[in-house]
Amino acid sequence: MRLYSLSVLYKAEPKARLLKAAYDVSSFSFFQRSSVQEFMTFTSQLIAERSALGSRASVKEQEYLCHVYVRSDGLAGVVIADNEYPQRVCFTLLDKV
């Protein structure tokens, strides 16, 4: 059970902007860490852009589950975790953030 990424974005018109993010890439080898972090940043932005305002969703991307919550004011949070991490815990975390 691992939580890999927590991102806060602002969903602007042309593109979602990353405001702040935290990553845990310690389970990957040293040479993979930068590309995995880049993948997580790109995926977070893409999911936030494609989600409607005021919605919650879970998207499976490769072996990860991405949970997104977009508020009606355009502020979005994305959590990337493995398949074993409970969905309810992810959305509770996004509510508090």
C-alpha positions as CSV (number, residue, x, y, z in Angstrom):
1,M,0.0,0.0,0.0
2,R,1.8,3.1,-1.2
3,L,0.9,6.7,-1.9
4,Y,3.2,8.1,-4.6
5,S,2.0,11.6,-5.3
6,L,-0.2,14.4,-4.0
7,S,-0.7,17.4,-6.3
8,V,-2.7,20.6,-6.0
9,L,-3.6,22.3,-9.3
10,Y,-5.6,25.2,-10.6
11,K,-7.8,24.3,-13.5
12,A,-7.4,27.3,-15.8
13,E,-9.0,27.6,-19.3
14,P,-6.2,26.5,-21.6
15,K,-4.3,24.3,-19.2
16,A,-4.2,23.1,-15.6
17,R,-1.4,24.8,-13.6
18,L,0.5,22.9,-10.9
19,L,0.5,24.8,-7.7
20,K,2.3,22.4,-5.4
21,A,3.1,18.7,-5.4
22,A,4.8,16.1,-3.2
23,Y,6.2,12.9,-4.4
24,D,7.5,9.7,-2.8
25,V,9.7,7.9,-5.4
26,S,11.9,6.1,-2.9
27,S,10.6,2.7,-4.1
28,F,12.0,3.3,-7.6
29,S,15.6,3.0,-8.6
30,F,17.7,6.1,-8.6
31,F,17.8,6.3,-12.4
32,Q,14.0,6.0,-12.8
33,R,13.0,8.6,-10.2
34,S,13.1,11.6,-12.4
35,S,11.1,10.0,-15.2
36,V,8.5,8.6,-12.8
37,Q,8.1,12.0,-11.2
38,E,7.7,13.6,-14.6
39,F,5.1,10.9,-15.5
40,M,3.1,11.7,-12.3
41,T,3.2,15.4,-13.0
42,F,2.0,15.0,-16.5
43,T,-0.7,12.5,-15.5
44,S,-2.0,14.8,-12.7
45,Q,-2.3,17.8,-15.1
46,L,-4.0,15.7,-17.8
47,I,-6.6,14.2,-15.4
48,A,-7.3,17.6,-13.8
49,E,-7.8,19.2,-17.2
50,R,-10.2,16.5,-18.3
51,S,-12.3,16.4,-15.2
52,A,-15.4,18.6,-14.8
53,L,-15.8,21.2,-12.2
54,G,-17.3,19.9,-8.9
55,S,-16.5,16.2,-9.7
56,R,-14.6,13.3,-8.2
57,A,-13.2,10.4,-10.2
58,S,-10.8,7.5,-10.1
59,V,-8.7,6.7,-13.1
60,K,-6.5,3.7,-13.6
61,E,-3.2,4.6,-15.4
62,Q,-0.8,1.7,-15.9
63,E,-0.4,0.1,-12.5
64,Y,-1.5,3.2,-10.6
65,L,-4.8,4.5,-9.5
66,C,-5.3,8.3,-9.8
67,H,-7.9,9.9,-7.7
68,V,-9.0,13.5,-8.6
69,Y,-11.3,16.0,-6.9
70,V,-12.0,19.3,-8.7
71,R,-13.9,21.9,-6.7
72,S,-16.4,24.3,-8.4
73,D,-13.9,27.1,-8.1
74,G,-11.3,25.3,-10.2
75,L,-9.0,24.1,-7.5
76,A,-8.1,20.5,-8.0
77,G,-6.3,17.8,-6.0
78,V,-4.8,14.6,-7.5
79,V,-3.6,11.6,-5.5
80,I,-1.6,8.8,-7.2
81,A,-1.5,5.5,-5.3
82,D,-1.2,1.8,-6.0
83,N,-4.2,-0.4,-6.4
84,E,-4.2,-1.5,-2.8
85,Y,-4.6,2.0,-1.3
86,P,-8.2,2.5,-0.2
87,Q,-10.2,4.9,-2.4
88,R,-12.1,6.3,0.6
89,V,-8.9,7.4,2.3
90,C,-7.6,9.1,-0.8
91,F,-10.8,11.2,-1.2
92,T,-10.8,12.1,2.5
93,L,-7.2,13.3,2.1
94,L,-8.2,15.4,-0.9
95,D,-11.1,16.9,1.0
96,K,-8.8,18.0,3.8
97,V,-6.1,19.4,1.5
